[in-house]
């Protein structure tokens, strides 16, 4: 069964550095998402992406964040200047096209644990 | 924006008994309600979902009910087994005009199955 994959599994970076988190969504999916989960807390929506543009973003997704689909398979999240509070697990998710249905089933990757020191 | 409340935060049940987790949502425009199971250190796994045009959905030992008037939905697990032990998250989203809709999650319920 195809799954969303993410690299790296763990990233340690210093405050102020740029990081790029990578995701390979399920191959025939059309909708892509990034979420984060601070340790022990709930999953929080960051951004969604469809048809090569941002579809929706949360208040967390400020100018320090950007997303890109550089080719037909990868989906990336860039944090330009990391802060201590960016330390979290970052999950990528993808959804198939589901015309006429309310809501898209979202399948999550294994996550990238980002530690900012 | 949408707000999802989830109760209880911890639920301990005897193996073989049933477990019920409840969520409420604030935005009446929400129309999609998935449930995720997350084991320690693993990804959230979609276990069941319900859309606002139905009131109940069942998949083997798992069922979800939706009350749109009261804006709440519940997860029911029957005949619980040790492998059901995990954190369960409810979520809600609003289907907007064809775009990708983000999920708003509850805070999670740590389900413990006692042998």
Interface residues (C-beta under 8 A of the other chain):
Chain A: X4 X31 X32 X33 X35 X41 X42 X43 X44 X45 X46 X47 X48 X49 X50 X55 X56 X58 X91 X95 X101 X102 X103 X104 X105 X106 X107 X108 X109 X110 X111
Chain B: X31 X32 X33 X34 X36 X42 X43 X44 X45 X46 X49 X51 X52 X53 X89 X91 X93 X95 X96 X99 X100 X101 X102 X103 X104 X105 X106 X107 X108
